[in-house]
Amino acid sequence: MELLNIECLGKSLRLEGSMAGWQQLFWDEQLVSQKQQSSADGLRVHIFHLHRPGVEKPLEVRLETDVRWQPFVLDYRLVIDDEVVVSGQRTTQDIERQTPPPNVPVTKLKPLGLLALGLKLFKSAKVIKVVLAGASVAAYSWLFSFQFALGLILCLVIHEYGHIRAMKRFGLKTKGIYLIPFMGGLAVSDDKINTRWQNVVISIMGPTYGMWLSVIALIAYQFTGIELLAGLAVFNALLNIFNLLPILPLDGGHILKSIGYSQNHYTGLIVCVAGAVLGVYLSYMLGLTLLGVLLAVGSLEIIMEWKYRHQSHLLPMDRYGQIVSALWYLFTVCSLAAIIWYLASTSDNPIMQIPLHILRG
């Protein structure tokens, strides 16, 4: 990933590096120095020489960097012929604000990559959003009912709006929400992310907004007794809990992959896995077999991703970010499951039992 990009003698001086311990220095897009150490943290000194026309003695350019990855802090100093030209410090916030290199993967788009790619051809036309929304209402009305279709559209819009709000929080340009018949929704952004924390927040804000929609619908149902509100709460909870499955391209897959790629010490790995194990235990105690299986798969996913943590161009989260992400994920999953379990246990309507039967399956 790009750690630093400053001006040097009228041209760009760019430093690339990773948690694997390597650094590469480019001046005017030409590789001028590279370093490889067993430790990703610590001091590195890059030295290269520039020859000037008509001058026998070349310029000595020295870039001194002292990097700490978790939490990320980079202290740097540029020295030309023993004269300090520029010095400074970069943190996680600076990495978040920088423009990613072209080869950085596009931030979270869902549900299907090919479908998202096709939509890129049309997403500038607002009429496409209206057409897709109308087609979604018609499709879900044909399958269920018009009232249920409107409720489902509301669930999808609130979910995708959570993603959009998170993108805007990080200053990313958004193209809006697209509703895809029989497929769900798509929150589109042209900008790219720089950090794992951005990926986590953008991914989890959709299910978080969905969770609050279920909570509001559940509270309204308690006061009014309107079963449509209870159905909205329970089926919206089911929709969002499946979106948290630990597989790509779903939100849960992005979240757990970001946690796994950020692990650099066994402590963070143990905490994340321990939280997943606790979730599995509680799921089986409540009879939520499917949910327990999914959380178990998620814990295995964390372990597998941890092995490849150094191969990403995104800035990893520090230990605090990893723990917060894992707890946020587990809290959201458990809250959605609790809504499903509560309505299935207190309602006599057999329709309310369907989501719980699915989780127990």
Contacts in CASP RR format, 6 or more apart in sequence:
PFRMAT RR
TARGET T0000
AUTHOR 0000-0000-0000
METHOD contacts of the structure
MODEL  1
MELLNIECLGKSLRLEGSMAGWQQLFWDEQLVSQKQQSSADGLRVHIFHL
HRPGVEKPLEVRLETDVRWQPFVLDYRLVIDDEVVVSGQRTTQDIERQTP
PPNVPVTKLKPLGLLALGLKLFKSAKVIKVVLAGASVAAYSWLFSFQFAL
GLILCLVIHEYGHIRAMKRFGLKTKGIYLIPFMGGLAVSDDKINTRWQNV
VISIMGPTYGMWLSVIALIAYQFTGIELLAGLAVFNALLNIFNLLPILPL
DGGHILKSIGYSQNHYTGLIVCVAGAVLGVYLSYMLGLTLLGVLLAVGSL
EIIMEWKYRHQSHLLPMDRYGQIVSALWYLFTVCSLAAIIWYLASTSDNP
IMQIPLHILRG
1 16 0 8 1.000
1 17 0 8 1.000
1 18 0 8 1.000
1 95 0 8 1.000
1 104 0 8 1.000
1 194 0 8 1.000
1 312 0 8 1.000
1 313 0 8 1.000
1 314 0 8 1.000
1 315 0 8 1.000
2 14 0 8 1.000
2 15 0 8 1.000
2 16 0 8 1.000
2 98 0 8 1.000
2 100 0 8 1.000
2 101 0 8 1.000
3 15 0 8 1.000
3 16 0 8 1.000
3 17 0 8 1.000
3 23 0 8 1.000
3 65 0 8 1.000
3 67 0 8 1.000
3 74 0 8 1.000
3 90 0 8 1.000
3 95 0 8 1.000
4 13 0 8 1.000
4 14 0 8 1.000
4 15 0 8 1.000
4 65 0 8 1.000
4 74 0 8 1.000
4 76 0 8 1.000
4 90 0 8 1.000
5 12 0 8 1.000
5 13 0 8 1.000
5 14 0 8 1.000
5 15 0 8 1.000
5 98 0 8 1.000
6 12 0 8 1.000
6 13 0 8 1.000
6 76 0 8 1.000
6 78 0 8 1.000
6 86 0 8 1.000
7 13 0 8 1.000
8 27 0 8 1.000
8 61 0 8 1.000
8 78 0 8 1.000
8 80 0 8 1.000
8 85 0 8 1.000
9 50 0 8 1.000
9 59 0 8 1.000
9 61 0 8 1.000
9 80 0 8 1.000
11 27 0 8 1.000
11 28 0 8 1.000
12 26 0 8 1.000
12 27 0 8 1.000
12 28 0 8 1.000
12 29 0 8 1.000
13 25 0 8 1.000
13 26 0 8 1.000
13 27 0 8 1.000
13 63 0 8 1.000
13 78 0 8 1.000
14 25 0 8 1.000
14 26 0 8 1.000
14 27 0 8 1.000
14 29 0 8 1.000
15 23 0 8 1.000
15 24 0 8 1.000
15 25 0 8 1.000
15 26 0 8 1.000
15 46 0 8 1.000
15 63 0 8 1.000
15 65 0 8 1.000
15 76 0 8 1.000
16 23 0 8 1.000
16 24 0 8 1.000
16 25 0 8 1.000
16 26 0 8 1.000
17 23 0 8 1.000
17 24 0 8 1.000
18 40 0 8 1.000
18 310 0 8 1.000
18 311 0 8 1.000
18 312 0 8 1.000
18 313 0 8 1.000
19 40 0 8 1.000
19 69 0 8 1.000
19 264 0 8 1.000
19 309 0 8 1.000
19 310 0 8 1.000
19 316 0 8 1.000
20 40 0 8 1.000
20 310 0 8 1.000
20 311 0 8 1.000
21 36 0 8 1.000
21 37 0 8 1.000
21 38 0 8 1.000
21 39 0 8 1.000
21 40 0 8 1.000
21 310 0 8 1.000
22 34 0 8 1.000
22 35 0 8 1.000
22 36 0 8 1.000
22 37 0 8 1.000
23 34 0 8 1.000
23 35 0 8 1.000
23 36 0 8 1.000
23 44 0 8 1.000
23 46 0 8 1.000
23 65 0 8 1.000
24 31 0 8 1.000
24 33 0 8 1.000
24 34 0 8 1.000
25 31 0 8 1.000
25 32 0 8 1.000
25 33 0 8 1.000
25 34 0 8 1.000
25 46 0 8 1.000
25 48 0 8 1.000
25 63 0 8 1.000
26 32 0 8 1.000
27 48 0 8 1.000
27 50 0 8 1.000
27 61 0 8 1.000
32 46 0 8 1.000
32 48 0 8 1.000
32 61 0 8 1.000
33 46 0 8 1.000
33 47 0 8 1.000
33 48 0 8 1.000
33 63 0 8 1.000
35 44 0 8 1.000
35 46 0 8 1.000
37 44 0 8 1.000
40 67 0 8 1.000
40 69 0 8 1.000
40 264 0 8 1.000
40 310 0 8 1.000
41 67 0 8 1.000
41 68 0 8 1.000
41 69 0 8 1.000
42 66 0 8 1.000
42 67 0 8 1.000
42 68 0 8 1.000
43 64 0 8 1.000
43 65 0 8 1.000
43 66 0 8 1.000
44 64 0 8 1.000
44 65 0 8 1.000
44 66 0 8 1.000
44 67 0 8 1.000
45 62 0 8 1.000
45 63 0 8 1.000
45 64 0 8 1.000
45 65 0 8 1.000
46 62 0 8 1.000
46 63 0 8 1.000
46 64 0 8 1.000
46 65 0 8 1.000
47 60 0 8 1.000
47 61 0 8 1.000
47 62 0 8 1.000
48 61 0 8 1.000
49 58 0 8 1.000
49 59 0 8 1.000
49 60 0 8 1.000
49 61 0 8 1.000
50 58 0 8 1.000
50 59 0 8 1.000
50 61 0 8 1.000
51 58 0 8 1.000
51 59 0 8 1.000
52 58 0 8 1.000
52 59 0 8 1.000
59 80 0 8 1.000
59 81 0 8 1.000
60 80 0 8 1.000
60 81 0 8 1.000
60 82 0 8 1.000
61 78 0 8 1.000
61 79 0 8 1.000
61 80 0 8 1.000
62 78 0 8 1.000
62 79 0 8 1.000
62 80 0 8 1.000
63 76 0 8 1.000
63 77 0 8 1.000
63 78 0 8 1.000
63 79 0 8 1.000
64 76 0 8 1.000
64 77 0 8 1.000
64 79 0 8 1.000
65 74 0 8 1.000
65 75 0 8 1.000
65 76 0 8 1.000
66 74 0 8 1.000
66 75 0 8 1.000
66 76 0 8 1.000
67 73 0 8 1.000
67 74 0 8 1.000
67 75 0 8 1.000
68 74 0 8 1.000
69 264 0 8 1.000
69 316 0 8 1.000
70 262 0 8 1.000
70 264 0 8 1.000
70 265 0 8 1.000
70 316 0 8 1.000
70 317 0 8 1.000
70 318 0 8 1.000
70 319 0 8 1.000
71 91 0 8 1.000
71 92 0 8 1.000
71 318 0 8 1.000
71 320 0 8 1.000
72 90 0 8 1.000
72 91 0 8 1.000
72 92 0 8 1.000
72 95 0 8 1.000
72 315 0 8 1.000
72 316 0 8 1.000
72 318 0 8 1.000
73 89 0 8 1.000
73 90 0 8 1.000
73 91 0 8 1.000
74 89 0 8 1.000
74 90 0 8 1.000
74 91 0 8 1.000
75 87 0 8 1.000
75 88 0 8 1.000
75 89 0 8 1.000
76 87 0 8 1.000
76 88 0 8 1.000
76 89 0 8 1.000
76 90 0 8 1.000
77 84 0 8 1.000
77 86 0 8 1.000
77 87 0 8 1.000
77 88 0 8 1.000
78 84 0 8 1.000
78 85 0 8 1.000
78 86 0 8 1.000
78 87 0 8 1.000
79 85 0 8 1.000
92 195 0 8 1.000
92 197 0 8 1.000
92 315 0 8 1.000
92 318 0 8 1.000
95 194 0 8 1.000
95 195 0 8 1.000
95 315 0 8 1.000
96 170 0 8 1.000
96 194 0 8 1.000
96 195 0 8 1.000
96 197 0 8 1.000
96 198 0 8 1.000
96 315 0 8 1.000
98 194 0 8 1.000
100 192 0 8 1.000
100 193 0 8 1.000
100 194 0 8 1.000
100 313 0 8 1.000
101 313 0 8 1.000
103 313 0 8 1.000
104 192 0 8 1.000
104 193 0 8 1.000
104 194 0 8 1.000
104 313 0 8 1.000
104 314 0 8 1.000
105 192 0 8 1.000
105 313 0 8 1.000
106 189 0 8 1.000
106 192 0 8 1.000
107 167 0 8 1.000
107 172 0 8 1.000
107 189 0 8 1.000
107 191 0 8 1.000
107 192 0 8 1.000
107 193 0 8 1.000
107 198 0 8 1.000
107 199 0 8 1.000
107 202 0 8 1.000
108 163 0 8 1.000
108 187 0 8 1.000
108 199 0 8 1.000
108 202 0 8 1.000
108 203 0 8 1.000
108 249 0 8 1.000
108 251 0 8 1.000
108 254 0 8 1.000
109 116 0 8 1.000
109 186 0 8 1.000
109 187 0 8 1.000
109 188 0 8 1.000
109 189 0 8 1.000
109 249 0 8 1.000
110 116 0 8 1.000
110 185 0 8 1.000
110 186 0 8 1.000
110 187 0 8 1.000
110 249 0 8 1.000
110 250 0 8 1.000
110 251 0 8 1.000
111 180 0 8 1.000
111 183 0 8 1.000
111 184 0 8 1.000
111 185 0 8 1.000
111 186 0 8 1.000
111 249 0 8 1.000
111 250 0 8 1.000
112 183 0 8 1.000
112 249 0 8 1.000
113 249 0 8 1.000
115 180 0 8 1.000
115 183 0 8 1.000
115 186 0 8 1.000
116 186 0 8 1.000
116 188 0 8 1.000
119 128 0 8 1.000
119 178 0 8 1.000
119 186 0 8 1.000
119 188 0 8 1.000
122 128 0 8 1.000
123 175 0 8 1.000
123 176 0 8 1.000
123 178 0 8 1.000
123 188 0 8 1.000
124 175 0 8 1.000
128 178 0 8 1.000
129 176 0 8 1.000
129 177 0 8 1.000
129 178 0 8 1.000
129 179 0 8 1.000
132 178 0 8 1.000
132 179 0 8 1.000
132 180 0 8 1.000
132 181 0 8 1.000
133 153 0 8 1.000
133 179 0 8 1.000
134 179 0 8 1.000
135 179 0 8 1.000
135 181 0 8 1.000
136 149 0 8 1.000
136 153 0 8 1.000
136 156 0 8 1.000
136 179 0 8 1.000
136 180 0 8 1.000
136 181 0 8 1.000
136 184 0 8 1.000
137 146 0 8 1.000
137 149 0 8 1.000
137 150 0 8 1.000
137 153 0 8 1.000
138 149 0 8 1.000
138 181 0 8 1.000
139 149 0 8 1.000
139 181 0 8 1.000
139 182 0 8 1.000
140 148 0 8 1.000
140 149 0 8 1.000
140 152 0 8 1.000
140 153 0 8 1.000
140 181 0 8 1.000
141 148 0 8 1.000
141 149 0 8 1.000
143 149 0 8 1.000
144 152 0 8 1.000
147 228 0 8 1.000
151 232 0 8 1.000
152 235 0 8 1.000
152 239 0 8 1.000
153 179 0 8 1.000
154 213 0 8 1.000
154 232 0 8 1.000
155 210 0 8 1.000
155 213 0 8 1.000
155 232 0 8 1.000
155 235 0 8 1.000
155 236 0 8 1.000
155 239 0 8 1.000
155 240 0 8 1.000
156 179 0 8 1.000
156 184 0 8 1.000
156 185 0 8 1.000
156 239 0 8 1.000
157 177 0 8 1.000
157 179 0 8 1.000
158 209 0 8 1.000
158 210 0 8 1.000
158 213 0 8 1.000
159 185 0 8 1.000
159 206 0 8 1.000
159 207 0 8 1.000
159 209 0 8 1.000
159 210 0 8 1.000
159 239 0 8 1.000
159 240 0 8 1.000
159 243 0 8 1.000
160 177 0 8 1.000
160 185 0 8 1.000
160 186 0 8 1.000
160 187 0 8 1.000
160 206 0 8 1.000
161 177 0 8 1.000
161 206 0 8 1.000
161 209 0 8 1.000
162 187 0 8 1.000
162 205 0 8 1.000
162 206 0 8 1.000
162 208 0 8 1.000
162 209 0 8 1.000
162 210 0 8 1.000
163 187 0 8 1.000
163 202 0 8 1.000
163 203 0 8 1.000
163 205 0 8 1.000
163 206 0 8 1.000
164 174 0 8 1.000
164 176 0 8 1.000
164 177 0 8 1.000
164 187 0 8 1.000
165 205 0 8 1.000
165 209 0 8 1.000
166 201 0 8 1.000
166 202 0 8 1.000
166 205 0 8 1.000
166 206 0 8 1.000
167 174 0 8 1.000
167 187 0 8 1.000
167 189 0 8 1.000
167 191 0 8 1.000
167 202 0 8 1.000
168 174 0 8 1.000
169 201 0 8 1.000
170 193 0 8 1.000
170 198 0 8 1.000
170 201 0 8 1.000
170 202 0 8 1.000
171 191 0 8 1.000
172 189 0 8 1.000
172 191 0 8 1.000
172 193 0 8 1.000
173 189 0 8 1.000
173 190 0 8 1.000
173 191 0 8 1.000
174 187 0 8 1.000
174 188 0 8 1.000
174 189 0 8 1.000
175 188 0 8 1.000
175 189 0 8 1.000
175 190 0 8 1.000
176 187 0 8 1.000
176 188 0 8 1.000
177 185 0 8 1.000
177 186 0 8 1.000
177 187 0 8 1.000
177 188 0 8 1.000
178 185 0 8 1.000
178 186 0 8 1.000
178 188 0 8 1.000
179 185 0 8 1.000
179 186 0 8 1.000
180 186 0 8 1.000
193 199 0 8 1.000
193 202 0 8 1.000
193 314 0 8 1.000
194 314 0 8 1.000
194 315 0 8 1.000
195 314 0 8 1.000
195 315 0 8 1.000
195 316 0 8 1.000
195 317 0 8 1.000
196 258 0 8 1.000
196 259 0 8 1.000
196 261 0 8 1.000
196 262 0 8 1.000
196 312 0 8 1.000
196 314 0 8 1.000
196 315 0 8 1.000
196 316 0 8 1.000
196 317 0 8 1.000
197 258 0 8 1.000
197 315 0 8 1.000
197 317 0 8 1.000
197 321 0 8 1.000
197 325 0 8 1.000
199 254 0 8 1.000
199 255 0 8 1.000
199 257 0 8 1.000
199 258 0 8 1.000
199 314 0 8 1.000
200 254 0 8 1.000
200 255 0 8 1.000
200 258 0 8 1.000
200 259 0 8 1.000
200 317 0 8 1.000
200 325 0 8 1.000
200 328 0 8 1.000
202 254 0 8 1.000
203 251 0 8 1.000
203 252 0 8 1.000
203 253 0 8 1.000
203 254 0 8 1.000
203 255 0 8 1.000
203 258 0 8 1.000
204 251 0 8 1.000
204 252 0 8 1.000
204 255 0 8 1.000
204 325 0 8 1.000
204 328 0 8 1.000
204 329 0 8 1.000
204 332 0 8 1.000
206 240 0 8 1.000
206 243 0 8 1.000
206 251 0 8 1.000
207 240 0 8 1.000
207 241 0 8 1.000
207 243 0 8 1.000
207 244 0 8 1.000
207 251 0 8 1.000
207 332 0 8 1.000
207 336 0 8 1.000
208 328 0 8 1.000
208 332 0 8 1.000
210 236 0 8 1.000
210 240 0 8 1.000
211 237 0 8 1.000
211 240 0 8 1.000
211 332 0 8 1.000
211 335 0 8 1.000
211 336 0 8 1.000
211 339 0 8 1.000
213 232 0 8 1.000
213 233 0 8 1.000
213 236 0 8 1.000
214 232 0 8 1.000
214 233 0 8 1.000
214 234 0 8 1.000
214 236 0 8 1.000
214 237 0 8 1.000
214 240 0 8 1.000
214 336 0 8 1.000
214 339 0 8 1.000
215 233 0 8 1.000
215 335 0 8 1.000
215 339 0 8 1.000
217 229 0 8 1.000
217 230 0 8 1.000
217 231 0 8 1.000
217 232 0 8 1.000
217 233 0 8 1.000
217 236 0 8 1.000
218 229 0 8 1.000
218 230 0 8 1.000
218 233 0 8 1.000
218 339 0 8 1.000
218 342 0 8 1.000
218 343 0 8 1.000
220 226 0 8 1.000
220 229 0 8 1.000
221 227 0 8 1.000
221 229 0 8 1.000
221 230 0 8 1.000
221 233 0 8 1.000
227 347 0 8 1.000
227 349 0 8 1.000
230 343 0 8 1.000
230 347 0 8 1.000
230 349 0 8 1.000
230 352 0 8 1.000
231 343 0 8 1.000
231 351 0 8 1.000
231 352 0 8 1.000
233 339 0 8 1.000
233 343 0 8 1.000
234 339 0 8 1.000
234 340 0 8 1.000
234 343 0 8 1.000
234 344 0 8 1.000
234 352 0 8 1.000
234 355 0 8 1.000
235 355 0 8 1.000
237 336 0 8 1.000
237 337 0 8 1.000
237 339 0 8 1.000
237 340 0 8 1.000
237 355 0 8 1.000
238 336 0 8 1.000
238 340 0 8 1.000
238 355 0 8 1.000
238 358 0 8 1.000
238 359 0 8 1.000
240 332 0 8 1.000
240 336 0 8 1.000
241 291 0 8 1.000
241 333 0 8 1.000
241 336 0 8 1.000
241 337 0 8 1.000
241 340 0 8 1.000
241 359 0 8 1.000
242 250 0 8 1.000
243 250 0 8 1.000
243 251 0 8 1.000
243 252 0 8 1.000
244 250 0 8 1.000
244 251 0 8 1.000
244 252 0 8 1.000
244 255 0 8 1.000
244 329 0 8 1.000
244 332 0 8 1.000
244 333 0 8 1.000
244 336 0 8 1.000
245 252 0 8 1.000
245 253 0 8 1.000
245 294 0 8 1.000
246 252 0 8 1.000
246 253 0 8 1.000
246 255 0 8 1.000
246 256 0 8 1.000
246 294 0 8 1.000
246 295 0 8 1.000
246 297 0 8 1.000
246 298 0 8 1.000
246 301 0 8 1.000
247 253 0 8 1.000
247 297 0 8 1.000
248 254 0 8 1.000
248 257 0 8 1.000
252 329 0 8 1.000
253 301 0 8 1.000
255 325 0 8 1.000
255 329 0 8 1.000
256 298 0 8 1.000
256 301 0 8 1.000
256 302 0 8 1.000
256 305 0 8 1.000
256 329 0 8 1.000
257 301 0 8 1.000
257 305 0 8 1.000
258 314 0 8 1.000
258 317 0 8 1.000
258 325 0 8 1.000
259 272 0 8 1.000
259 302 0 8 1.000
259 305 0 8 1.000
259 317 0 8 1.000
259 322 0 8 1.000
259 325 0 8 1.000
259 326 0 8 1.000
259 329 0 8 1.000
260 269 0 8 1.000
260 272 0 8 1.000
260 301 0 8 1.000
260 302 0 8 1.000
260 305 0 8 1.000
260 306 0 8 1.000
260 309 0 8 1.000
260 322 0 8 1.000
261 305 0 8 1.000
261 306 0 8 1.000
261 308 0 8 1.000
261 309 0 8 1.000
261 312 0 8 1.000
261 314 0 8 1.000
261 316 0 8 1.000
262 309 0 8 1.000
262 316 0 8 1.000
262 317 0 8 1.000
262 318 0 8 1.000
262 321 0 8 1.000
262 322 0 8 1.000
263 269 0 8 1.000
263 272 0 8 1.000
263 302 0 8 1.000
263 305 0 8 1.000
263 306 0 8 1.000
263 309 0 8 1.000
263 316 0 8 1.000
263 322 0 8 1.000
264 309 0 8 1.000
264 316 0 8 1.000
265 319 0 8 1.000
267 319 0 8 1.000
268 319 0 8 1.000
268 322 0 8 1.000
268 323 0 8 1.000
269 302 0 8 1.000
269 303 0 8 1.000
269 306 0 8 1.000
271 322 0 8 1.000
271 323 0 8 1.000
271 326 0 8 1.000
272 299 0 8 1.000
272 302 0 8 1.000
272 322 0 8 1.000
272 323 0 8 1.000
272 326 0 8 1.000
273 299 0 8 1.000
273 302 0 8 1.000
273 303 0 8 1.000
275 299 0 8 1.000
275 326 0 8 1.000
275 330 0 8 1.000
276 295 0 8 1.000
276 296 0 8 1.000
276 298 0 8 1.000
276 299 0 8 1.000
276 302 0 8 1.000
276 326 0 8 1.000
276 330 0 8 1.000
277 299 0 8 1.000
278 330 0 8 1.000
279 292 0 8 1.000
279 295 0 8 1.000
279 330 0 8 1.000
279 334 0 8 1.000
280 292 0 8 1.000
280 295 0 8 1.000
280 296 0 8 1.000
280 299 0 8 1.000
282 334 0 8 1.000
283 289 0 8 1.000
283 291 0 8 1.000
283 292 0 8 1.000
283 295 0 8 1.000
283 337 0 8 1.000
284 292 0 8 1.000
286 337 0 8 1.000
286 341 0 8 1.000
287 360 0 8 1.000
288 337 0 8 1.000
288 341 0 8 1.000
288 356 0 8 1.000
288 359 0 8 1.000
288 360 0 8 1.000
289 359 0 8 1.000
289 360 0 8 1.000
289 361 0 8 1.000
290 358 0 8 1.000
290 359 0 8 1.000
290 360 0 8 1.000
290 361 0 8 1.000
291 333 0 8 1.000
291 337 0 8 1.000
291 359 0 8 1.000
295 333 0 8 1.000
309 316 0 8 1.000
317 325 0 8 1.000
337 359 0 8 1.000
340 355 0 8 1.000
340 356 0 8 1.000
340 359 0 8 1.000
341 356 0 8 1.000
343 352 0 8 1.000
344 352 0 8 1.000
344 353 0 8 1.000
344 355 0 8 1.000
344 356 0 8 1.000
347 353 0 8 1.000
END
